[in-house]
Amino acid sequence: ENPLVVVVVVVVVGDDDDDVVITADTSAHFRLFTETVFGTPSSSSSSSSSSTLRAREEEMRWRIETLDRELGKTKRGKRAFEGLKEGSIRGAKECALEVTEQKRLEDWDSYVWLLAQVYAHVVILMKVVGDEAENRKDWVGMDEFEEIFMGDERVNITDDPRLPALLREWNSSITKIARVNLDLLNMIIGIDGEENLKKVPSFCGELMREVEKMYGFHHKDEYDWGVKSEVIEIAMKIPEARRSKKSPGRDLVQNQIALETADLSAAVFHQKYFKTQKPCVVRKYANEQKWKLLDLCKTTEFLRDEMFGGSRVVPVEYGFPGSGDSGTGVVSLAEFSEALNASNAVDSSGDGASIRFKIAYVSQHCLFHHAPELQKYISIPHLTLGKVTSEGASNLWIGTRETRTSLHRDPYNNIFVQVSGFKYIRIYLDDQTEKLYSEAVMTTGGKKQVNAFTRSFVKDVENPDVKRFPKFVEATYFDTILHPGDAMFIPYGAWHYVRSLSTSVSVNFWF
């Protein structure tokens, strides 16, 4: 079922006999996307002016026309095409609604629907940004955008995070546009192959940067991150004893996941863990692989550095412990560093309970695509067996202490690497599913998957409601605490729960 994949690792030895690390920016997974969307470093630096709105509109006209034959095969496709052909915010909105309904019906076998959604987002963003954006600070089309979207219940839905940002309600139009921008980025990442990527508008990277620039001009500091802190160092030891929250006298880790050393070979990994779909932890894996990200993420300073994406606008989830002040939005990485510094102050204090901080999480974000310079600071793990593709995305997870990822399972294998800080992870294998109170399967369109993203109704895994979920306490689990440099294999379909014990930075690779 899972044929052995032979991975050949080439190590180049320099004059000083130090190994030269083959970094992620040289891999096809990242290189093709970066060059297509943002251009090569030489081409991007030599570009003296952005494309004009007229040139962009002309390019979009002929790109949209290429979808006519394929979309025209169905009534919904024809309506989507006619909306796109208008080249307006209103028409693009109608196209997005048709495409979303097509996706809900799981009839998503052709790339034409994904491209139609990409083009609808591009049309809206370029109309809102307007012409000569590098010389302005105002949104040319924001009034029109608000007029068309305000009051339309179809595009202001509050309770379904699976919907595109364009159709959801946000706290402001600026936040909505920024989230639409992020959706565009993620959609392009999901396009596989050089021929398909050629169908992405040539100015997309430029347009996305313009949206972020406008966001920087217009957004107000809307988040109260708690204490103002200058503590930039991320904890190098677990700030609290590794004890159970429910029983303070009991070790937090009760059934340690299998441990391996950093020299674990791909062949042994495949035979011992991948083939049997058993989880394992590889201690100091990223250290052995010479990830420069380990040093970069010892403090929060890199988040304020433009070279590493300081002005990149990213999705954020937030909330104070025990309060109703929670939600989702967007934030620049530079501003987000303030939330982490408040968390660091708690981690470094002997009396953390007296320090007010907001739990905040930039979770599952494609920052290596979004800020390509970071690609040079990691390598693609050989434990992914050469299987990482656009669909099996690479993500960065950055958050304060006490962030949680609720118990769920994914339709991918996962290599999860802890870069800085500490995380507690609990794993339930598939044979425990009947005791985990699974919600309905959350599909994302396309062919039906037996094991698409699925969540458990049990939200407080470490202190479950036994009356509501009596079988849950009978479920067998494995657990561990990940330290900086550790990597973990989470098998396809394995249920997992994650809690940050300190400020934390992690990377994962789905394959």
C-alpha positions in Angstrom: 0.0 0.0 0.0 2.9 2.4 0.8 5.7 1.5 -1.6 9.2 2.3 -0.4 10.4 5.6 -1.7 14.2 5.7 -2.0 15.5 9.2 -1.1 18.9 10.1 -2.3 20.5 12.9 -0.2 23.5 14.6 -1.8 25.9 16.2 0.6 28.4 18.7 -0.8 31.6 19.0 1.2 33.4 22.3 1.1 37.1 23.1 1.6 36.7 23.2 5.4 34.9 19.9 5.5 31.7 21.4 6.8 28.5 20.0 5.3 26.6 22.3 2.9 22.9 22.2 3.8 20.5 21.9 0.9 17.9 24.5 1.9 14.2 24.6 1.1 14.5 27.5 -1.4 16.2 25.2 -3.8 13.4 22.6 -3.8 10.9 22.4 -6.6 8.1 22.6 -3.9 9.1 26.2 -3.1 11.2 27.5 -6.0 8.5 27.2 -8.7 5.9 29.0 -6.6 8.3 31.8 -5.6 9.6 32.5 -9.1 6.1 32.4 -10.6 4.4 34.6 -8.0 7.1 36.9 -6.7 9.8 36.5 -9.4 13.5 35.8 -9.0 15.4 38.2 -6.7 17.0 39.9 -9.7 13.8 40.4 -11.6 11.9 41.6 -8.6 14.6 44.1 -7.6 15.1 45.4 -11.1 11.4 46.2 -11.5 11.1 49.9 -11.2 7.3 50.3 -11.4 4.2 48.2 -10.9 1.9 47.2 -13.7 -0.9 49.7 -14.4 -4.6 48.9 -13.7 -5.3 49.1 -17.4 -2.6 46.5 -18.2 -3.9 44.3 -15.4 -7.5 44.5 -16.6 -6.4 43.6 -20.1 -4.5 40.5 -18.9 -7.5 39.5 -16.8 -9.8 39.8 -19.8 -7.9 37.2 -21.9 -7.3 34.9 -18.9 -11.0 34.9 -18.1 -11.9 34.1 -21.7 -9.7 30.9 -21.5 -12.2 29.5 -18.9 -15.3 29.9 -21.2 -15.3 26.5 -22.8 -14.8 24.5 -19.5 -17.1 26.6 -17.3 -19.7 26.7 -20.0 -20.5 23.0 -19.6 -22.9 23.7 -16.7 -25.5 26.3 -15.8 -23.6 27.2 -12.7 -20.3 27.5 -14.6 -22.0 29.8 -17.2 -23.2 32.0 -14.4 -19.7 32.1 -12.8 -18.2 32.9 -16.2 -20.6 35.7 -16.9 -19.9 37.3 -13.5 -16.2 37.1 -14.1 -16.5 38.5 -17.6 -18.0 41.7 -16.1 -14.6 42.5 -14.7 -16.3 44.2 -11.7 -16.5 43.8 -8.0 -20.1 42.9 -8.2 -19.6 40.3 -11.0 -16.6 38.8 -9.2 -18.7 38.4 -6.0 -21.4 36.5 -7.9 -18.7 34.3 -9.4 -17.3 33.5 -6.0 -20.8 32.5 -4.7 -21.3 30.1 -7.7 -17.8 28.6 -7.2 -18.4 28.1 -3.5 -21.6 26.3 -4.1 -19.9 24.0 -6.6 -17.3 23.2 -4.0 -20.0 22.5 -1.4 -21.5 19.9 -3.8 -18.0 18.3 -4.0 -18.0 18.6 -7.8 -14.4 20.1 -8.0 -12.5 17.7 -10.3 -11.4 20.4 -12.7 -8.8 23.1 -12.1 -11.1 25.5 -13.9 -13.2 26.1 -10.8 -10.1 26.9 -8.7 -8.9 29.3 -11.3 -12.3 30.9 -11.5 -12.1 31.6 -7.7 -8.5 32.9 -8.1 -9.6 35.3 -10.8 -12.6 36.5 -8.8 -10.4 37.3 -5.9 -7.8 39.1 -8.2 -10.5 41.2 -9.8 -11.9 42.4 -6.4 -8.4 43.2 -5.0 -7.2 45.0 -8.0 -10.4 47.1 -8.1 -10.1 47.9 -4.4 -6.4 48.8 -4.6 -6.7 50.8 -7.9 -3.9 52.3 -10.0 -0.4 53.4 -9.1 -0.8 52.0 -5.6 2.9 52.7 -4.8 2.2 56.4 -4.9 -1.0 56.4 -2.8 -2.2 55.6 0.7 -6.0 55.4 -0.1 -8.1 52.5 -1.2 -9.6 53.5 -4.6 -12.4 51.0 -4.6 -13.2 50.5 -0.9 -16.4 52.5 -1.0 -17.7 50.5 -3.9 -16.7 47.2 -2.2 -18.5 48.2 1.0 -21.6 49.2 -0.9 -21.8 45.9 -2.8 -21.0 43.7 0.2 -22.8 45.5 3.0 -26.2 44.0 3.9 -25.8 41.0 1.6 -26.4 38.0 3.9 -24.9 35.6 1.4 -21.5 37.2 1.9 -21.5 38.0 5.6 -21.9 34.6 7.2 -20.6 34.3 10.8 -20.4 30.6 11.7 -18.7 28.6 9.0 -14.8 28.9 8.9 -14.7 26.6 5.9 -16.1 29.4 3.7 -13.8 31.7 1.8 -13.1 35.0 3.7 -15.0 36.8 1.0 -18.2 35.3 2.1 -17.7 35.7 5.9 -18.4 38.5 8.3 -15.4 40.4 9.7 -15.0 43.3 12.1 -14.1 45.7 9.3 -13.9 45.9 5.5 -10.1 46.3 5.8 -9.9 43.0 7.8 -12.1 41.4 5.1 -9.9 42.6 2.3 -6.7 41.4 4.1 -8.3 38.0 4.6 -9.3 37.8 1.0 -5.7 38.5 0.2 -4.6 35.6 2.3 -7.1 33.3 0.7 -5.7 34.3 -2.7 -2.2 33.3 -1.5 -3.5 29.9 -0.2 -5.4 29.2 -3.4 -2.3 29.8 -5.6 -0.2 27.5 -3.3 -2.8 24.8 -4.0 -2.1 24.9 -7.7 0.2 22.1 -8.7 2.5 22.0 -11.7 4.3 24.5 -13.9 1.7 24.5 -16.6 -1.1 25.3 -14.2 0.9 28.0 -12.4 1.3 29.7 -15.7 -2.4 30.4 -15.6 -1.9 32.6 -12.4 -2.0 36.3 -13.3 1.5 37.6 -13.7 1.0 40.5 -11.2 -0.5 38.5 -8.3 2.6 38.8 -6.0 2.8 42.5 -6.7 -0.9 42.9 -6.0 -0.8 41.0 -2.7 2.1 43.2 -1.5 0.1 46.3 -2.4 -2.9 45.1 -0.3 -0.5 44.6 2.7 1.0 48.1 2.2 -2.5 49.6 2.2 -3.4 47.6 5.3 -0.4 49.1 7.0 -1.5 52.6 6.2 -5.1 52.2 7.4 -5.4 49.6 10.1 -5.4 50.8 13.7 -3.8 49.1 16.6 -6.9 47.2 17.5 -5.4 44.5 19.8 -4.6 44.7 23.4 -1.9 42.1 23.9 -1.7 42.6 27.7 1.4 43.7 29.4 3.9 45.8 27.4 7.0 43.8 27.5 10.6 44.0 26.1 11.3 40.3 26.9 12.2 39.1 23.4 13.9 35.8 24.5 11.8 32.7 23.9 12.0 30.1 26.8 14.9 27.6 26.5 13.5 25.5 29.4 9.9 24.5 30.2 8.6 27.5 32.3 6.3 25.3 34.4 6.8 21.8 35.8 5.8 19.1 33.4 2.8 18.2 35.5 -0.8 17.2 34.7 -3.3 20.2 34.9 -5.9 17.9 36.5 -3.5 16.2 39.0 -0.6 18.5 39.9 1.3 15.6 41.5 1.3 13.5 38.3 3.6 13.7 35.4 2.1 15.4 32.3 3.5 12.8 30.0 1.9 9.4 30.8 2.6 7.2 27.8 5.7 8.5 26.0 5.6 8.3 22.2 8.5 6.2 20.8 11.8 8.1 20.8 14.5 8.1 18.1 17.8 9.8 17.7 18.5 12.4 15.1 20.4 10.0 12.8 17.2 8.1 12.0 17.5 7.1 8.3 14.6 7.4 5.8 14.7 3.7 5.2 14.4 2.8 8.9 11.8 5.4 9.4 9.8 4.0 6.5 9.9 0.4 7.7 9.5 1.1 11.4 7.0 4.0 11.5 5.6 5.1 8.1 4.7 1.6 6.9 3.1 0.7 10.3 1.6 4.2 10.7 3.0 4.6 14.2 4.0 8.0 15.7 7.5 8.7 16.8 9.6 11.6 18.1 13.1 12.3 16.7 15.1 14.2 19.3 17.2 17.2 18.0 16.3 16.4 14.4 16.4 20.1 13.2 19.8 20.5 15.0 21.2 17.6 13.1 19.8 19.0 9.8 21.4 22.4 10.6 18.3 24.5 10.4 19.3 28.1 10.8 15.7 28.8 11.9 16.6 27.4 15.3 18.9 30.4 16.0 16.7 32.9 14.3 13.7 32.0 16.5 15.5 32.1 19.8 14.0 35.6 20.1 11.1 37.4 18.6 13.2 40.0 16.8 13.0 38.3 13.4 9.3 39.1 13.3 10.1 42.8 13.1 12.7 42.4 10.3 11.4 43.2 6.9 13.7 40.6 5.3 11.7 37.9 7.2 8.3 39.4 6.5 7.8 42.0 9.2 5.1 43.8 7.2 3.5 40.6 6.0 -0.2 40.5 7.1 -1.1 37.1 8.6 -4.2 35.4 10.1 -4.5 35.5 13.9 -6.7 33.8 16.5 -6.7 35.5 20.0 -8.4 35.6 23.4 -7.7 36.3 27.1 -7.9 33.2 29.4 -11.3 32.9 30.9 -12.8 35.9 29.0 -15.1 36.5 26.1 -12.6 38.6 24.3 -11.7 36.2 21.6 -11.9 36.1 17.8 -10.0 35.9 14.5 -8.6 38.7 12.4 -5.3 39.7 10.8 -2.1 41.3 12.1 1.3 42.2 10.8 4.2 40.0 12.0 5.9 43.0 13.5 2.8 43.8 15.6 2.3 40.2 16.5 5.8 40.2 18.2 4.2 42.3 20.9 1.9 39.4 21.8 4.8 37.0 22.0 6.8 39.4 24.2 4.0 39.6 26.7 3.9 35.8 26.7 7.7 35.7 27.2 7.3 37.9 30.2 5.0 35.3 31.8 7.4 32.5 30.8 10.4 34.2 32.4 8.6 35.4 35.6 8.4 33.4 38.8 4.9 34.9 39.3 3.3 34.5 35.9 -0.2 34.5 37.3 0.1 38.3 38.0 1.0 39.2 34.4 -1.8 39.8 32.0 -1.3 38.5 28.4 -3.5 37.6 25.5 -3.4 34.1 24.1 -2.7 34.6 20.4 -1.9 32.2 17.6 -0.8 32.5 14.0 -1.6 28.9 13.2 -1.2 26.8 10.0 0.1 29.8 8.0 2.1 29.3 4.8 4.8 31.9 5.8 7.6 30.1 3.9 5.6 30.9 0.7 4.5 34.3 2.0 8.0 35.5 3.1 10.3 33.4 0.8 13.6 34.5 2.5 12.7 32.2 5.3 13.0 29.2 3.0 16.8 29.5 3.3 16.5 28.8 7.0 15.0 25.3 6.8 15.4 22.1 4.7 12.7 19.7 3.5 12.8 16.8 6.0 14.0 13.6 4.5 11.4 11.9 6.7 8.8 13.2 4.3 10.1 10.6 1.8 10.1 13.0 -1.1 6.3 13.3 -1.0 5.9 17.0 -0.1 3.8 18.8 -2.7 1.7 21.9 -3.0 -1.3 20.0 -1.6 0.7 18.7 1.3 1.6 22.2 2.4 4.3 23.5 4.7 3.2 25.8 7.5 4.6 27.9 10.3 2.8 28.0 13.7 3.7 30.9 16.0 2.0 31.6 19.3 2.0 32.5 22.9 1.9 30.1 25.8 -1.4 28.2 26.3 -2.4 28.1 22.6 -4.3 25.0 21.9 -5.1 23.0 18.8 -8.2 21.0 19.6 -8.4 17.2 19.1 -8.7 16.5 15.4 -7.3 14.4 12.6 -6.1 15.3 9.0 -6.1 13.5 5.7 -2.3 13.7 5.5 0.8 12.3 7.1 2.6 15.0 9.1 6.2 15.8 10.1 5.9 18.4 12.9 9.1 20.2 13.9 9.5 22.2 17.1 11.7 25.2 16.5 11.5 27.2 19.7 9.6 26.8 23.0 7.8 23.7 24.2 4.6 21.9 23.2 2.7 19.1 24.8 1.2 16.7 22.2 -1.2 13.9 22.7 -2.0 11.2 20.0 -4.9 8.8 19.7 -4.6 6.3 16.9 -7.5 5.5 14.5 -8.6 2.5 16.4 -9.7 4.8 19.3 -12.1 6.8 17.1 -15.3 5.3 18.5 -14.4 6.7 22.0 -13.5 10.2 20.8 -16.9 11.6 19.9 -16.2 12.7 16.4 -18.0 15.5 14.7 -19.2 15.2 11.1 -16.4 15.0 8.6 -15.4 18.5 7.3 -14.7 18.1 3.6 -13.2 20.8 1.5 -14.5 19.8 -1.9 -13.1 17.5 -4.6 -13.4 13.8 -4.5 -14.8 12.4 -1.2 -12.1 11.5 1.3 -12.8 8.8 3.9 -10.7 10.7 6.3 -11.0 14.4 5.7 -10.4 17.0 8.4 -12.4 15.8 11.5 -12.8 17.3 15.0 -13.8 15.8 18.3 -16.7 17.2 20.4 -14.4 16.9 23.4 -12.8 20.4 23.7 -10.9 20.1 27.0 -8.9 17.0 26.4 -6.8 17.3 29.5 -9.9 17.7 31.8 -12.8 16.2 29.9 -16.5 16.3 30.9 -16.9 12.7 32.0 -20.7 12.9 32.2 -21.0 14.1 28.6 -18.2 12.0 27.2 -17.9 8.8 29.4 -16.1 6.7 26.8 -13.4 9.3 26.3 -11.6 8.5 29.5 -11.3 4.8 28.2 -9.4 5.9 25.1 -5.8 5.0 25.0 -3.3 7.7 24.0 0.4 8.4 23.5 1.9 11.7 24.5 5.1 13.7 24.6 6.7 17.2 25.2 8.5 18.5 22.2 11.7 20.5 22.8 13.5 22.9 20.4 14.8 20.9 17.5 12.6 17.8 18.0 10.6 16.4 15.1 7.5 14.2 15.4 5.7 11.9 12.9 1.9 12.1 13.1 0.4 9.4 10.9 -2.4 9.9 8.4 -5.7 9.9 10.3 -4.2 9.9 13.8 -6.1 12.2 16.2 -3.9 14.8 17.9 -4.2 17.6 20.5 -1.5 20.3 21.0 -0.9 22.8 23.8 1.9 25.3 24.0 3.7 25.3 27.4 5.6 28.5 26.4 5.9 30.9 23.6 6.4 28.6 20.6 7.4 28.4 17.0 6.8 25.2 15.0 6.9 24.0 11.4 4.9 21.2 9.8 5.1 19.4 6.5 2.0 17.5 5.3 2.7 14.7 2.8 
